[in-house]
Amino acid sequence: MTSYFGVSRDQVAWTGARSFYNSSTGVTRAFCGRCGTPIHYMSTRWPGEMHLFAATLDELTLYKPTAHVHWAERVPWLFLEDGLPKHDGRAP
């Protein structure tokens, strides 16, 4: 399980090298070019937007989740009662 947040691609400036991997049609994942840490996800489904891993933030308290996406894919033992909306993640 991981947490992402979406931002406009022009809101992000990079200081280090990234490596890219096209994991499926229309999906590109980026990793730190030095250590391999997953950094972000981009998809043609959301042009002009990238989804950054919340765990990569220097200040984790800046991230406030607003929903659970792909809820239908969760492992059966995961129970969350935080009151956030749950979406199955399937394309409309």
PyMOL Python script that loads the backbone (N, CA, C, O; Angstrom):
from pymol import cmd

cmd.read_pdbstr("""\
ATOM      1  N   MET A   1       0.854  -1.161   0.000  1.00  0.00           N
ATOM      2  CA  MET A   1       0.000   0.000   0.000  1.00  0.00           C
ATOM      3  C   MET A   1       0.903   1.227   0.000  1.00  0.00           C
ATOM      4  O   MET A   1       1.961   1.239   0.630  1.00  0.00           O
ATOM      5  N   THR A   2       0.469   2.253  -0.714  1.00  0.00           N
ATOM      6  CA  THR A   2       1.232   3.489  -0.747  1.00  0.00           C
ATOM      7  C   THR A   2       0.285   4.670  -0.854  1.00  0.00           C
ATOM      8  O   THR A   2      -0.900   4.503  -1.142  1.00  0.00           O
ATOM      9  N   SER A   3       0.798   5.834  -0.627  1.00  0.00           N
ATOM     10  CA  SER A   3       0.008   7.062  -0.754  1.00  0.00           C
ATOM     11  C   SER A   3       0.644   7.965  -1.787  1.00  0.00           C
ATOM     12  O   SER A   3       1.850   8.210  -1.766  1.00  0.00           O
ATOM     13  N   TYR A   4      -0.188   8.455  -2.692  1.00  0.00           N
ATOM     14  CA  TYR A   4       0.228   9.391  -3.724  1.00  0.00           C
ATOM     15  C   TYR A   4      -0.555  10.680  -3.570  1.00  0.00           C
ATOM     16  O   TYR A   4      -1.631  10.698  -2.972  1.00  0.00           O
ATOM     17  N   PHE A   5      -0.011  11.756  -4.112  1.00  0.00           N
ATOM     18  CA  PHE A   5      -0.802  12.982  -4.274  1.00  0.00           C
ATOM     19  C   PHE A   5      -0.464  13.555  -5.641  1.00  0.00           C
ATOM     20  O   PHE A   5       0.681  13.495  -6.088  1.00  0.00           O
ATOM     21  N   GLY A   6      -1.470  14.107  -6.296  1.00  0.00           N
ATOM     22  CA  GLY A   6      -1.303  14.632  -7.641  1.00  0.00           C
ATOM     23  C   GLY A   6      -0.983  16.108  -7.654  1.00  0.00           C
ATOM     24  O   GLY A   6      -1.537  16.882  -6.874  1.00  0.00           O
ATOM     25  N   VAL A   7      -0.091  16.492  -8.539  1.00  0.00           N
ATOM     26  CA  VAL A   7       0.268  17.903  -8.755  1.00  0.00           C
ATOM     27  C   VAL A   7       0.456  18.128 -10.251  1.00  0.00           C
ATOM     28  O   VAL A   7       0.676  17.186 -11.012  1.00  0.00           O
ATOM     29  N   SER A   8       0.366  19.380 -10.653  1.00  0.00           N
ATOM     30  CA  SER A   8       0.660  19.735 -12.035  1.00  0.00           C
ATOM     31  C   SER A   8       2.156  19.513 -12.269  1.00  0.00           C
ATOM     32  O   SER A   8       2.978  19.811 -11.402  1.00  0.00           O
ATOM     33  N   ARG A   9       2.497  18.991 -13.436  1.00  0.00           N
ATOM     34  CA  ARG A   9       3.915  18.708 -13.731  1.00  0.00           C
ATOM     35  C   ARG A   9       4.784  19.959 -13.655  1.00  0.00           C
ATOM     36  O   ARG A   9       5.967  19.868 -13.327  1.00  0.00           O
ATOM     37  N   ASP A  10       4.217  21.116 -13.952  1.00  0.00           N
ATOM     38  CA  ASP A  10       5.022  22.345 -13.916  1.00  0.00           C
ATOM     39  C   ASP A  10       5.207  22.889 -12.497  1.00  0.00           C
ATOM     40  O   ASP A  10       5.875  23.908 -12.320  1.00  0.00           O
ATOM     41  N   GLN A  11       4.640  22.245 -11.498  1.00  0.00           N
ATOM     42  CA  GLN A  11       4.825  22.643 -10.104  1.00  0.00           C
ATOM     43  C   GLN A  11       6.060  22.012  -9.468  1.00  0.00           C
ATOM     44  O   GLN A  11       6.414  22.349  -8.338  1.00  0.00           O
ATOM     45  N   VAL A  12       6.722  21.097 -10.186  1.00  0.00           N
ATOM     46  CA  VAL A  12       7.818  20.329  -9.604  1.00  0.00           C
ATOM     47  C   VAL A  12       9.127  20.655 -10.316  1.00  0.00           C
ATOM     48  O   VAL A  12       9.186  20.682 -11.546  1.00  0.00           O
ATOM     49  N   ALA A  13      10.168  20.899  -9.537  1.00  0.00           N
ATOM     50  CA  ALA A  13      11.517  21.110 -10.079  1.00  0.00           C
ATOM     51  C   ALA A  13      12.404  19.988  -9.534  1.00  0.00           C
ATOM     52  O   ALA A  13      12.331  19.653  -8.352  1.00  0.00           O
ATOM     53  N   TRP A  14      13.234  19.415 -10.395  1.00  0.00           N
ATOM     54  CA  TRP A  14      14.078  18.288 -10.003  1.00  0.00           C
ATOM     55  C   TRP A  14      15.526  18.742  -9.845  1.00  0.00           C
ATOM     56  O   TRP A  14      16.029  19.539 -10.638  1.00  0.00           O
ATOM     57  N   THR A  15      16.189  18.224  -8.809  1.00  0.00           N
ATOM     58  CA  THR A  15      17.593  18.547  -8.589  1.00  0.00           C
ATOM     59  C   THR A  15      18.506  17.355  -8.844  1.00  0.00           C
ATOM     60  O   THR A  15      19.722  17.517  -8.940  1.00  0.00           O
ATOM     61  N   GLY A  16      17.944  16.181  -8.952  1.00  0.00           N
ATOM     62  CA  GLY A  16      18.748  14.983  -9.188  1.00  0.00           C
ATOM     63  C   GLY A  16      18.278  14.232 -10.414  1.00  0.00           C
ATOM     64  O   GLY A  16      17.260  14.570 -11.019  1.00  0.00           O
ATOM     65  N   ALA A  17      19.028  13.216 -10.769  1.00  0.00           N
ATOM     66  CA  ALA A  17      18.695  12.406 -11.941  1.00  0.00           C
ATOM     67  C   ALA A  17      17.579  11.426 -11.610  1.00  0.00           C
ATOM     68  O   ALA A  17      17.519  10.884 -10.507  1.00  0.00           O
ATOM     69  N   ARG A  18      16.697  11.206 -12.578  1.00  0.00           N
ATOM     70  CA  ARG A  18      15.630  10.221 -12.451  1.00  0.00           C
ATOM     71  C   ARG A  18      15.796   9.169 -13.533  1.00  0.00           C
ATOM     72  O   ARG A  18      16.302   9.449 -14.619  1.00  0.00           O
ATOM     73  N   SER A  19      15.365   7.964 -13.223  1.00  0.00           N
ATOM     74  CA  SER A  19      15.277   6.886 -14.204  1.00  0.00           C
ATOM     75  C   SER A  19      13.800   6.619 -14.424  1.00  0.00           C
ATOM     76  O   SER A  19      12.993   6.761 -13.505  1.00  0.00           O
ATOM     77  N   PHE A  20      13.440   6.227 -15.657  1.00  0.00           N
ATOM     78  CA  PHE A  20      12.035   6.035 -15.998  1.00  0.00           C
ATOM     79  C   PHE A  20      11.787   4.605 -16.463  1.00  0.00           C
ATOM     80  O   PHE A  20      12.658   3.956 -17.042  1.00  0.00           O
ATOM     81  N   TYR A  21      10.577   4.138 -16.193  1.00  0.00           N
ATOM     82  CA  TYR A  21      10.166   2.813 -16.619  1.00  0.00           C
ATOM     83  C   TYR A  21       8.713   2.888 -17.079  1.00  0.00           C
ATOM     84  O   TYR A  21       7.851   3.341 -16.326  1.00  0.00           O
ATOM     85  N   ASN A  22       8.435   2.451 -18.300  1.00  0.00           N
ATOM     86  CA  ASN A  22       7.068   2.390 -18.814  1.00  0.00           C
ATOM     87  C   ASN A  22       6.482   1.048 -18.389  1.00  0.00           C
ATOM     88  O   ASN A  22       6.721   0.022 -19.026  1.00  0.00           O
ATOM     89  N   SER A  23       5.714   1.069 -17.308  1.00  0.00           N
ATOM     90  CA  SER A  23       5.232  -0.171 -16.708  1.00  0.00           C
ATOM     91  C   SER A  23       4.043  -0.777 -17.438  1.00  0.00           C
ATOM     92  O   SER A  23       3.806  -1.981 -17.337  1.00  0.00           O
ATOM     93  N   SER A  24       3.296   0.033 -18.166  1.00  0.00           N
ATOM     94  CA  SER A  24       2.187  -0.451 -18.985  1.00  0.00           C
ATOM     95  C   SER A  24       1.845   0.654 -19.979  1.00  0.00           C
ATOM     96  O   SER A  24       2.405   1.748 -19.911  1.00  0.00           O
ATOM     97  N   THR A  25       0.940   0.374 -20.889  1.00  0.00           N
ATOM     98  CA  THR A  25       0.586   1.356 -21.905  1.00  0.00           C
ATOM     99  C   THR A  25       0.096   2.641 -21.249  1.00  0.00           C
ATOM    100  O   THR A  25      -0.861   2.628 -20.476  1.00  0.00           O
ATOM    101  N   GLY A  26       0.760   3.748 -21.563  1.00  0.00           N
ATOM    102  CA  GLY A  26       0.359   5.054 -21.049  1.00  0.00           C
ATOM    103  C   GLY A  26       0.811   5.370 -19.641  1.00  0.00           C
ATOM    104  O   GLY A  26       0.461   6.423 -19.108  1.00  0.00           O
ATOM    105  N   VAL A  27       1.586   4.483 -19.018  1.00  0.00           N
ATOM    106  CA  VAL A  27       2.022   4.682 -17.633  1.00  0.00           C
ATOM    107  C   VAL A  27       3.544   4.732 -17.559  1.00  0.00           C
ATOM    108  O   VAL A  27       4.232   3.835 -18.046  1.00  0.00           O
ATOM    109  N   THR A  28       4.061   5.801 -16.938  1.00  0.00           N
ATOM    110  CA  THR A  28       5.496   5.953 -16.723  1.00  0.00           C
ATOM    111  C   THR A  28       5.754   6.126 -15.238  1.00  0.00           C
ATOM    112  O   THR A  28       5.102   6.930 -14.571  1.00  0.00           O
ATOM    113  N   ARG A  29       6.692   5.378 -14.738  1.00  0.00           N
ATOM    114  CA  ARG A  29       7.092   5.477 -13.322  1.00  0.00           C
ATOM    115  C   ARG A  29       8.515   6.007 -13.274  1.00  0.00           C
ATOM    116  O   ARG A  29       9.350   5.653 -14.105  1.00  0.00           O
ATOM    117  N   ALA A  30       8.780   6.856 -12.294  1.00  0.00           N
ATOM    118  CA  ALA A  30      10.109   7.442 -12.151  1.00  0.00           C
ATOM    119  C   ALA A  30      10.731   7.005 -10.826  1.00  0.00           C
ATOM    120  O   ALA A  30      10.046   6.833  -9.818  1.00  0.00           O
ATOM    121  N   PHE A  31      12.048   6.833 -10.865  1.00  0.00           N
ATOM    122  CA  PHE A  31      12.815   6.391  -9.712  1.00  0.00           C
ATOM    123  C   PHE A  31      14.032   7.280  -9.562  1.00  0.00           C
ATOM    124  O   PHE A  31      14.494   7.867 -10.541  1.00  0.00           O
ATOM    125  N   CYS A  32      14.557   7.387  -8.356  1.00  0.00           N
ATOM    126  CA  CYS A  32      15.798   8.121  -8.142  1.00  0.00           C
ATOM    127  C   CYS A  32      16.885   7.446  -8.969  1.00  0.00           C
ATOM    128  O   CYS A  32      17.071   6.232  -8.886  1.00  0.00           O
ATOM    129  N   GLY A  33      17.601   8.232  -9.765  1.00  0.00           N
ATOM    130  CA  GLY A  33      18.658   7.702 -10.612  1.00  0.00           C
ATOM    131  C   GLY A  33      19.856   7.199  -9.832  1.00  0.00           C
ATOM    132  O   GLY A  33      20.703   6.501 -10.388  1.00  0.00           O
ATOM    133  N   ARG A  34      19.943   7.540  -8.548  1.00  0.00           N
ATOM    134  CA  ARG A  34      21.080   7.129  -7.718  1.00  0.00           C
ATOM    135  C   ARG A  34      20.762   5.900  -6.860  1.00  0.00           C
ATOM    136  O   ARG A  34      21.548   4.954  -6.812  1.00  0.00           O
ATOM    137  N   CYS A  35      19.597   5.917  -6.177  1.00  0.00           N
ATOM    138  CA  CYS A  35      19.327   4.825  -5.232  1.00  0.00           C
ATOM    139  C   CYS A  35      18.146   3.942  -5.627  1.00  0.00           C
ATOM    140  O   CYS A  35      17.954   2.879  -5.037  1.00  0.00           O
ATOM    141  N   GLY A  36      17.346   4.362  -6.619  1.00  0.00           N
ATOM    142  CA  GLY A  36      16.235   3.548  -7.085  1.00  0.00           C
ATOM    143  C   GLY A  36      14.920   3.745  -6.348  1.00  0.00           C
ATOM    144  O   GLY A  36      13.950   3.042  -6.631  1.00  0.00           O
ATOM    145  N   THR A  37      14.862   4.681  -5.413  1.00  0.00           N
ATOM    146  CA  THR A  37      13.621   4.939  -4.686  1.00  0.00           C
ATOM    147  C   THR A  37      12.515   5.354  -5.659  1.00  0.00           C
ATOM    148  O   THR A  37      12.746   6.221  -6.501  1.00  0.00           O
ATOM    149  N   PRO A  38      11.316   4.758  -5.566  1.00  0.00           N
ATOM    150  CA  PRO A  38      10.200   5.214  -6.400  1.00  0.00           C
ATOM    151  C   PRO A  38       9.857   6.664  -6.055  1.00  0.00           C
ATOM    152  O   PRO A  38       9.751   7.021  -4.882  1.00  0.00           O
ATOM    153  N   ILE A  39       9.684   7.497  -7.087  1.00  0.00           N
ATOM    154  CA  ILE A  39       9.433   8.927  -6.868  1.00  0.00           C
ATOM    155  C   ILE A  39       8.054   9.354  -7.324  1.00  0.00           C
ATOM    156  O   ILE A  39       7.316   9.994  -6.575  1.00  0.00           O
ATOM    157  N   HIS A  40       7.701   8.999  -8.567  1.00  0.00           N
ATOM    158  CA  HIS A  40       6.395   9.419  -9.054  1.00  0.00           C
ATOM    159  C   HIS A  40       5.876   8.534 -10.160  1.00  0.00           C
ATOM    160  O   HIS A  40       6.572   7.667 -10.689  1.00  0.00           O
ATOM    161  N   TYR A  41       4.615   8.790 -10.491  1.00  0.00           N
ATOM    162  CA  TYR A  41       3.855   8.024 -11.461  1.00  0.00           C
ATOM    163  C   TYR A  41       3.184   9.021 -12.392  1.00  0.00           C
ATOM    164  O   TYR A  41       2.639  10.019 -11.922  1.00  0.00           O
ATOM    165  N   MET A  42       3.208   8.783 -13.690  1.00  0.00           N
ATOM    166  CA  MET A  42       2.507   9.622 -14.664  1.00  0.00           C
ATOM    167  C   MET A  42       1.703   8.717 -15.578  1.00  0.00           C
ATOM    168  O   MET A  42       2.119   7.600 -15.887  1.00  0.00           O
ATOM    169  N   SER A  43       0.550   9.208 -16.010  1.00  0.00           N
ATOM    170  CA  SER A  43      -0.309   8.424 -16.883  1.00  0.00           C
ATOM    171  C   SER A  43      -0.954   9.329 -17.926  1.00  0.00           C
ATOM    172  O   SER A  43      -1.237  10.497 -17.661  1.00  0.00           O
ATOM    173  N   THR A  44      -1.180   8.786 -19.098  1.00  0.00           N
ATOM    174  CA  THR A  44      -1.889   9.550 -20.124  1.00  0.00           C
ATOM    175  C   THR A  44      -3.337   9.789 -19.709  1.00  0.00           C
ATOM    176  O   THR A  44      -4.022  10.627 -20.296  1.00  0.00           O
ATOM    177  N   ARG A  45      -3.802   9.059 -18.706  1.00  0.00           N
ATOM    178  CA  ARG A  45      -5.155   9.272 -18.172  1.00  0.00           C
ATOM    179  C   ARG A  45      -5.285  10.651 -17.522  1.00  0.00           C
ATOM    180  O   ARG A  45      -6.368  11.235 -17.501  1.00  0.00           O
ATOM    181  N   TRP A  46      -4.166  11.168 -16.991  1.00  0.00           N
ATOM    182  CA  TRP A  46      -4.141  12.500 -16.362  1.00  0.00           C
ATOM    183  C   TRP A  46      -3.020  13.324 -16.987  1.00  0.00           C
ATOM    184  O   TRP A  46      -1.980  13.519 -16.358  1.00  0.00           O
ATOM    185  N   PRO A  47      -3.211  13.811 -18.216  1.00  0.00           N
ATOM    186  CA  PRO A  47      -2.149  14.575 -18.885  1.00  0.00           C
ATOM    187  C   PRO A  47      -1.803  15.845 -18.105  1.00  0.00           C
ATOM    188  O   PRO A  47      -2.683  16.511 -17.558  1.00  0.00           O
ATOM    189  N   GLY A  48      -0.521  16.167 -18.063  1.00  0.00           N
ATOM    190  CA  GLY A  48      -0.070  17.372 -17.368  1.00  0.00           C
ATOM    191  C   GLY A  48       0.018  17.221 -15.863  1.00  0.00           C
ATOM    192  O   GLY A  48       0.333  18.183 -15.163  1.00  0.00           O
ATOM    193  N   GLU A  49      -0.256  16.025 -15.354  1.00  0.00           N
ATOM    194  CA  GLU A  49      -0.253  15.789 -13.910  1.00  0.00           C
ATOM    195  C   GLU A  49       0.723  14.665 -13.586  1.00  0.00           C
ATOM    196  O   GLU A  49       0.951  13.776 -14.406  1.00  0.00           O
ATOM    197  N   MET A  50       1.298  14.709 -12.391  1.00  0.00           N
ATOM    198  CA  MET A  50       2.105  13.594 -11.900  1.00  0.00           C
ATOM    199  C   MET A  50       1.662  13.295 -10.481  1.00  0.00           C
ATOM    200  O   MET A  50       1.166  14.169  -9.771  1.00  0.00           O
ATOM    201  N   HIS A  51       1.846  12.066 -10.086  1.00  0.00           N
ATOM    202  CA  HIS A  51       1.459  11.623  -8.751  1.00  0.00           C
ATOM    203  C   HIS A  51       2.729  11.241  -8.000  1.00  0.00           C
ATOM    204  O   HIS A  51       3.408  10.276  -8.349  1.00  0.00           O
ATOM    205  N   LEU A  52       3.031  12.003  -6.979  1.00  0.00           N
ATOM    206  CA  LEU A  52       4.245  11.806  -6.186  1.00  0.00           C
ATOM    207  C   LEU A  52       3.965  10.885  -5.001  1.00  0.00           C
ATOM    208  O   LEU A  52       2.878  10.921  -4.425  1.00  0.00           O
ATOM    209  N   PHE A  53       4.935  10.071  -4.643  1.00  0.00           N
ATOM    210  CA  PHE A  53       4.832   9.241  -3.451  1.00  0.00           C
ATOM    211  C   PHE A  53       4.907  10.139  -2.220  1.00  0.00           C
ATOM    212  O   PHE A  53       5.872  10.884  -2.054  1.00  0.00           O
ATOM    213  N   ALA A  54       3.906  10.074  -1.368  1.00  0.00           N
ATOM    214  CA  ALA A  54       3.892  10.892  -0.161  1.00  0.00           C
ATOM    215  C   ALA A  54       5.097  10.580   0.730  1.00  0.00           C
ATOM    216  O   ALA A  54       5.595  11.472   1.416  1.00  0.00           O
ATOM    217  N   ALA A  55       5.567   9.349   0.734  1.00  0.00           N
ATOM    218  CA  ALA A  55       6.693   8.944   1.583  1.00  0.00           C
ATOM    219  C   ALA A  55       7.997   9.639   1.210  1.00  0.00           C
ATOM    220  O   ALA A  55       8.949   9.608   1.989  1.00  0.00           O
ATOM    221  N   THR A  56       8.065  10.267   0.033  1.00  0.00           N
ATOM    222  CA  THR A  56       9.293  10.953  -0.372  1.00  0.00           C
ATOM    223  C   THR A  56       9.362  12.389   0.143  1.00  0.00           C
ATOM    224  O   THR A  56      10.386  13.051  -0.021  1.00  0.00           O
ATOM    225  N   LEU A  57       8.296  12.877   0.758  1.00  0.00           N
ATOM    226  CA  LEU A  57       8.300  14.247   1.272  1.00  0.00           C
ATOM    227  C   LEU A  57       9.257  14.387   2.452  1.00  0.00           C
ATOM    228  O   LEU A  57       9.363  13.494   3.293  1.00  0.00           O
ATOM    229  N   ASP A  58       9.949  15.521   2.500  1.00  0.00           N
ATOM    230  CA  ASP A  58      10.793  15.802   3.666  1.00  0.00           C
ATOM    231  C   ASP A  58       9.934  16.054   4.899  1.00  0.00           C
ATOM    232  O   ASP A  58      10.318  15.690   6.010  1.00  0.00           O
ATOM    233  N   GLU A  59       8.778  16.673   4.707  1.00  0.00           N
ATOM    234  CA  GLU A  59       7.869  16.989   5.814  1.00  0.00           C
ATOM    235  C   GLU A  59       6.560  16.225   5.589  1.00  0.00           C
ATOM    236  O   GLU A  59       5.665  16.709   4.896  1.00  0.00           O
ATOM    237  N   LEU A  60       6.456  15.039   6.172  1.00  0.00           N
ATOM    238  CA  LEU A  60       5.305  14.165   5.936  1.00  0.00           C
ATOM    239  C   LEU A  60       3.978  14.752   6.403  1.00  0.00           C
ATOM    240  O   LEU A  60       2.924  14.356   5.905  1.00  0.00           O
ATOM    241  N   THR A  61       4.009  15.682   7.343  1.00  0.00           N
ATOM    242  CA  THR A  61       2.759  16.264   7.825  1.00  0.00           C
ATOM    243  C   THR A  61       2.118  17.197   6.800  1.00  0.00           C
ATOM    244  O   THR A  61       0.980  17.626   6.990  1.00  0.00           O
ATOM    245  N   LEU A  62       2.831  17.521   5.713  1.00  0.00           N
ATOM    246  CA  LEU A  62       2.246  18.354   4.663  1.00  0.00           C
ATOM    247  C   LEU A  62       1.204  17.577   3.849  1.00  0.00           C
ATOM    248  O   LEU A  62       0.355  18.184   3.195  1.00  0.00           O
ATOM    249  N   TYR A  63       1.263  16.267   3.884  1.00  0.00           N
ATOM    250  CA  TYR A  63       0.338  15.429   3.122  1.00  0.00           C
ATOM    251  C   TYR A  63      -0.856  15.063   3.982  1.00  0.00           C
ATOM    252  O   TYR A  63      -0.708  14.514   5.074  1.00  0.00           O
ATOM    253  N   LYS A  64      -2.038  15.372   3.480  1.00  0.00           N
ATOM    254  CA  LYS A  64      -3.281  15.012   4.161  1.00  0.00           C
ATOM    255  C   LYS A  64      -4.139  14.218   3.177  1.00  0.00           C
ATOM    256  O   LYS A  64      -4.658  14.798   2.223  1.00  0.00           O
ATOM    257  N   PRO A  65      -4.301  12.919   3.377  1.00  0.00           N
ATOM    258  CA  PRO A  65      -5.116  12.120   2.461  1.00  0.00           C
ATOM    259  C   PRO A  65      -6.555  12.627   2.425  1.00  0.00           C
ATOM    260  O   PRO A  65      -7.077  13.131   3.420  1.00  0.00           O
ATOM    261  N   THR A  66      -7.188  12.481   1.253  1.00  0.00           N
ATOM    262  CA  THR A  66      -8.579  12.913   1.095  1.00  0.00           C
ATOM    263  C   THR A  66      -9.491  11.771   0.666  1.00  0.00           C
ATOM    264  O   THR A  66     -10.713  11.915   0.710  1.00  0.00           O
ATOM    265  N   ALA A  67      -8.927  10.643   0.254  1.00  0.00           N
ATOM    266  CA  ALA A  67      -9.735   9.497  -0.190  1.00  0.00           C
ATOM    267  C   ALA A  67      -8.842   8.273  -0.330  1.00  0.00           C
ATOM    268  O   ALA A  67      -7.615   8.372  -0.347  1.00  0.00           O
ATOM    269  N   HIS A  68      -9.487   7.124  -0.427  1.00  0.00           N
ATOM    270  CA  HIS A  68      -8.812   5.866  -0.726  1.00  0.00           C
ATOM    271  C   HIS A  68      -9.228   5.453  -2.137  1.00  0.00           C
ATOM    272  O   HIS A  68     -10.417   5.323  -2.428  1.00  0.00           O
ATOM    273  N   VAL A  69      -8.244   5.249  -3.004  1.00  0.00           N
ATOM    274  CA  VAL A  69      -8.509   4.878  -4.393  1.00  0.00           C
ATOM    275  C   VAL A  69      -8.046   3.438  -4.604  1.00  0.00           C
ATOM    276  O   VAL A  69      -7.143   2.967  -3.912  1.00  0.00           O
ATOM    277  N   HIS A  70      -8.647   2.758  -5.535  1.00  0.00           N
ATOM    278  CA  HIS A  70      -8.383   1.332  -5.791  1.00  0.00           C
ATOM    279  C   HIS A  70      -8.732   0.486  -4.566  1.00  0.00           C
ATOM    280  O   HIS A  70      -8.089  -0.527  -4.293  1.00  0.00           O
ATOM    281  N   TRP A  71      -9.744   0.913  -3.846  1.00  0.00           N
ATOM    282  CA  TRP A  71     -10.160   0.232  -2.618  1.00  0.00           C
ATOM    283  C   TRP A  71     -10.521  -1.228  -2.881  1.00  0.00           C
ATOM    284  O   TRP A  71     -10.297  -2.086  -2.028  1.00  0.00           O
ATOM    285  N   ALA A  72     -11.076  -1.510  -4.050  1.00  0.00           N
ATOM    286  CA  ALA A  72     -11.472  -2.886  -4.378  1.00  0.00           C
ATOM    287  C   ALA A  72     -10.271  -3.823  -4.467  1.00  0.00           C
ATOM    288  O   ALA A  72     -10.438  -5.041  -4.395  1.00  0.00           O
ATOM    289  N   GLU A  73      -9.060  -3.278  -4.623  1.00  0.00           N
ATOM    290  CA  GLU A  73      -7.856  -4.092  -4.755  1.00  0.00           C
ATOM    291  C   GLU A  73      -7.119  -4.325  -3.435  1.00  0.00           C
ATOM    292  O   GLU A  73      -6.061  -4.955  -3.424  1.00  0.00           O
ATOM    293  N   ARG A  74      -7.660  -3.831  -2.335  1.00  0.00           N
ATOM    294  CA  ARG A  74      -6.969  -3.954  -1.044  1.00  0.00           C
ATOM    295  C   ARG A  74      -6.850  -5.415  -0.620  1.00  0.00           C
ATOM    296  O   ARG A  74      -7.604  -6.271  -1.083  1.00  0.00           O
ATOM    297  N   VAL A  75      -5.915  -5.681   0.247  1.00  0.00           N
ATOM    298  CA  VAL A  75      -5.796  -7.024   0.811  1.00  0.00           C
ATOM    299  C   VAL A  75      -6.964  -7.229   1.784  1.00  0.00           C
ATOM    300  O   VAL A  75      -7.422  -6.267   2.401  1.00  0.00           O
ATOM    301  N   PRO A  76      -7.445  -8.455   1.930  1.00  0.00           N
ATOM    302  CA  PRO A  76      -8.658  -8.683   2.718  1.00  0.00           C
ATOM    303  C   PRO A  76      -8.526  -8.345   4.204  1.00  0.00           C
ATOM    304  O   PRO A  76      -9.538  -8.150   4.877  1.00  0.00           O
ATOM    305  N   TRP A  77      -7.315  -8.272   4.721  1.00  0.00           N
ATOM    306  CA  TRP A  77      -7.141  -7.984   6.142  1.00  0.00           C
ATOM    307  C   TRP A  77      -7.042  -6.498   6.455  1.00  0.00           C
ATOM    308  O   TRP A  77      -6.901  -6.126   7.620  1.00  0.00           O
ATOM    309  N   LEU A  78      -7.112  -5.633   5.433  1.00  0.00           N
ATOM    310  CA  LEU A  78      -6.988  -4.194   5.668  1.00  0.00           C
ATOM    311  C   LEU A  78      -8.335  -3.584   6.034  1.00  0.00           C
ATOM    312  O   LEU A  78      -9.285  -3.645   5.254  1.00  0.00           O
ATOM    313  N   PHE A  79      -8.412  -2.994   7.227  1.00  0.00           N
ATOM    314  CA  PHE A  79      -9.616  -2.309   7.689  1.00  0.00           C
ATOM    315  C   PHE A  79      -9.224  -0.898   8.099  1.00  0.00           C
ATOM    316  O   PHE A  79      -8.382  -0.713   8.977  1.00  0.00           O
ATOM    317  N   LEU A  80      -9.830   0.091   7.467  1.00  0.00           N
ATOM    318  CA  LEU A  80      -9.578   1.493   7.799  1.00  0.00           C
ATOM    319  C   LEU A  80     -10.898   2.160   8.150  1.00  0.00           C
ATOM    320  O   LEU A  80     -11.877   2.049   7.412  1.00  0.00           O
ATOM    321  N   GLU A  81     -10.918   2.841   9.262  1.00  0.00           N
ATOM    322  CA  GLU A  81     -12.122   3.544   9.686  1.00  0.00           C
ATOM    323  C   GLU A  81     -11.796   5.004   9.921  1.00  0.00           C
ATOM    324  O   GLU A  81     -12.042   5.538  11.003  1.00  0.00           O
ATOM    325  N   ASP A  82     -11.233   5.656   8.892  1.00  0.00           N
ATOM    326  CA  ASP A  82     -10.848   7.059   9.020  1.00  0.00           C
ATOM    327  C   ASP A  82     -11.903   8.016   8.470  1.00  0.00           C
ATOM    328  O   ASP A  82     -11.730   9.233   8.525  1.00  0.00           O
ATOM    329  N   GLY A  83     -13.002   7.462   7.936  1.00  0.00           N
ATOM    330  CA  GLY A  83     -14.078   8.292   7.434  1.00  0.00           C
ATOM    331  C   GLY A  83     -13.864   8.854   6.036  1.00  0.00           C
ATOM    332  O   GLY A  83     -14.729   9.561   5.521  1.00  0.00           O
ATOM    333  N   LEU A  84     -12.718   8.551   5.409  1.00  0.00           N
ATOM    334  CA  LEU A  84     -12.450   9.057   4.060  1.00  0.00           C
ATOM    335  C   LEU A  84     -13.237   8.249   3.031  1.00  0.00           C
ATOM    336  O   LEU A  84     -13.478   7.059   3.235  1.00  0.00           O
ATOM    337  N   PRO A  85     -13.643   8.887   1.919  1.00  0.00           N
ATOM    338  CA  PRO A  85     -14.347   8.147   0.867  1.00  0.00           C
ATOM    339  C   PRO A  85     -13.465   7.054   0.285  1.00  0.00           C
ATOM    340  O   PRO A  85     -12.244   7.191   0.215  1.00  0.00           O
ATOM    341  N   LYS A  86     -14.102   5.969  -0.129  1.00  0.00           N
ATOM    342  CA  LYS A  86     -13.386   4.836  -0.705  1.00  0.00           C
ATOM    343  C   LYS A  86     -13.886   4.641  -2.139  1.00  0.00           C
ATOM    344  O   LYS A  86     -15.086   4.484  -2.364  1.00  0.00           O
ATOM    345  N   HIS A  87     -12.966   4.651  -3.104  1.00  0.00           N
ATOM    346  CA  HIS A  87     -13.289   4.490  -4.519  1.00  0.00           C
ATOM    347  C   HIS A  87     -12.650   3.212  -5.015  1.00  0.00           C
ATOM    348  O   HIS A  87     -11.533   2.875  -4.621  1.00  0.00           O
ATOM    349  N   ASP A  88     -13.363   2.489  -5.891  1.00  0.00           N
ATOM    350  CA  ASP A  88     -12.798   1.219  -6.355  1.00  0.00           C
ATOM    351  C   ASP A  88     -11.653   1.399  -7.336  1.00  0.00           C
ATOM    352  O   ASP A  88     -10.878   0.464  -7.539  1.00  0.00           O
ATOM    353  N   GLY A  89     -11.514   2.585  -7.963  1.00  0.00           N
ATOM    354  CA  GLY A  89     -10.372   2.879  -8.817  1.00  0.00           C
ATOM    355  C   GLY A  89     -10.564   2.501 -10.259  1.00  0.00           C
ATOM    356  O   GLY A  89      -9.673   2.731 -11.076  1.00  0.00           O
ATOM    357  N   ARG A  90     -11.680   1.936 -10.596  1.00  0.00           N
ATOM    358  CA  ARG A  90     -11.927   1.574 -11.997  1.00  0.00           C
ATOM    359  C   ARG A  90     -12.265   2.816 -12.797  1.00  0.00           C
ATOM    360  O   ARG A  90     -12.880   3.755 -12.291  1.00  0.00           O
ATOM    361  N   ALA A  91     -11.851   2.802 -14.055  1.00  0.00           N
ATOM    362  CA  ALA A  91     -12.131   3.948 -14.935  1.00  0.00           C
ATOM    363  C   ALA A  91     -13.637   4.107 -15.093  1.00  0.00           C
ATOM    364  O   ALA A  91     -14.359   3.115 -15.200  1.00  0.00           O
ATOM    365  N   PRO A  92     -14.116   5.353 -15.107  1.00  0.00           N
ATOM    366  CA  PRO A  92     -15.565   5.591 -15.224  1.00  0.00           C
ATOM    367  C   PRO A  92     -16.119   5.115 -16.550  1.00  0.00           C
ATOM    368  O   PRO A  92     -17.317   5.244 -16.800  1.00  0.00           O
TER     369      PRO A  92
END
""", "prot")
cmd.dss("prot")
cmd.show_as("cartoon", "prot")
cmd.util.cbc("prot")
cmd.orient("prot")
